[in-house]
Amino acid sequence: MTAESFLTLRGRHFAYRDSGGSGPVVLALHGHFGRGRIFAPLAAALAPRYRVVALDQRGHGLSDNGGEFTPDAYVADAAAFLTALDLAPAAVAGHSMGGVVALLLARRHPGLVNSLVIVDSTVLNEEPETHPVLDVSDWPRHAPTREALGAAIEARGVPDAGYFLDSAVESDEGWSLLFDPAEMMASQHAFTGDHSADWTASRQPALLLRGGDSFLLTPGTARRMTEERANTRLREFPGCGHWLYADDPDGFAAEVGTFLDDVRTRR
């Protein structure tokens, strides 16, 4: 994928990465604390037959901080992004929080979305089904080194800070997180709840991917999401966790590519 490009939408600056080419578009949406570049391996695996465009969502990566962090705001951003770059209709792949944005986008703007890939995201994002909020309220914004920043995060109960350190950059203050912990707390709380009605209301072909060791999407909810929504298939990745695209990048890309090829053939 290219390095970040930038555009202004709805009074806010956004960063994104684009694999380019003339193939059908896949809009890729990361989860909380992430950034678009996590989809670079997927883009490489799907090239040249698909063009993967990965957005840094509001408050993440190199996109602007500040403002509202509601599902409505994220969905409006994604719709404006697809429209501004003339990318629609697109397949939309979303991981975790990005999966909720994707399913909401599919319901509210069906003309922009031709298919869905929901990656370890749940419609039942509430207690006791799962623990929807990771408390990052006291996380440091800066540390003298990348290693020190990772150690500070792990000292707060995170077994492996690697995912979060992908959103760390070197600055005049040492190493800094791109996301603001207070904003991420607000965003996580805003996404808490039952999104089942929005999930079942859309009609686009959908692929639901679940990590076998996921802490977010339970086996029962994954089955229910598949059974209650027409035109949805479920694939599980044994031995993979919530970040299954990183645990099994080849298998992840193969499943996504096969699904997109099937949808394309049927159309």
PAFI-909443 format. One record per residue (C-alpha): x, y, z. Coordinates in pm, whole numbers, plus 50000, padded with zeros to 5 digits. Example, Ala and Ser with C-alpha at 12.3 -4.5 7.8 and 13.67 -1.06 7.14 Angstrom:
BEGIN
512304955050780513674989450714
//
This chain:
BEGIN
500005000050000501045035949952502105057950241499335078450396497375102450182495155129350332491825145850264489375168050448485845155850515483185172650723485715197650858488175170850970491465158350828491675121050755494565098550663494205067350449496245041850256495365029849908496764998949736495725013449399494814995149082491614991348888490104962249080486914964149288487304984649604487524970949957487154997450227489004984950536488064998050882490264990751184489124986551543489635007951852493255018851906494225007451553495075024051224494615016850856498075003150790497254970850974495584960150648498784962850439499324924750433495734919450317496154945650046499334928849922497674894649918494614906849726496524927649470496014933049187492514918849167491204940849452491994976449556492164979449935491625014250077492235016050453490965046250646492415059650971489125065851147488535096851358490835099151660493055071151524496315069651335497165101951156493565114151136492385143051353491605138751720488745156651894485025159051833482335132851884483095095651903479645081051845478775053151600476795078951400479925100351358482055071151242479405059850993479005095050853482795096950807482895064050617479985073950393481585107650317484925090650246483465066049996481525093749826484375118849812486775094049648484045078749426484735044049566481175031349602479715006449589482474988949781483034958049987483524969450346485734949650583485754959450948487614945651248486124948151598484714983651632485264987551258482914958251206480124976551384480775007351170480624985050862477294968650951475755002251040477005016850712475454987750521472054993950679472005031850657473725035850319473005003750126473915019649795477505024349916478094988350030477924957349810479244932050062480524929250420483474912350588483014913650965486224904151145485834892651506483174918351584480084911851793476554925551780476174919052154478804943052283477774944252647478114926952983477924898253062478464886552703481834903652685483824931652846483234959852599485514986152753489264983652807490145009053074492865030752924492035061553130495405061753305497565051153013500565073352943500605094252628504415096052617507515076852725511235081652656511495050552438509165027152252510124999352490509295020752792505915029452645505164992652587506244983752940503985010753085501014997052890501734961252993502064972353356498394981753336497344945753273497774942252895499614909452822501134921952495501354958552399502314951152036498954960351882498844993452067502455001751987501565001251618499905034551700503045048651864505315073451691508555090851782508135127451872509915155752052508605140752377510045106352308507495080552196503835090152187500515072752129498545087151839495215081252010493995100152315493025076652602490095098452710488695098752357489065061052333487165056752658484315078052521484335058752193484275024552359481345034352581479465048152279479705014552100478434994652398475064978052342473114953852125473504959951750471504929351641468674948851478471074968351259472914936551165469834917651051468354947750868470894948050583470854923950290474344924550137476344892050125478404889450441481364869550570481754866950949485224857151068485854846051428489094838451608488774805351789490264820952102488444854152069487674873052389485024893952213482894872351983481544841152153480764809251955477074812052039476754847951923478684840351604476264812151523473274834151601474604862251382474914837451096471534820851148469524852851192470864871350890470304858750537473224855150297475844852650574478614827150609480754820150915484404809750915486404802751232490164803951281491224778151541494124789451757493704825951661492664854051891490844886751841493514899651600493164869651371494374889251067497764891351240497694856051387497014839651049497544865650775497634840250492494484822450603492724855450664493574868650318492554835750156489104835750321488484872250236489664867649878487524836649823484444854149959484984885049745485544863449437482294844649507480334877049547481854890849231480974859449034477364859949155476994896349055
//
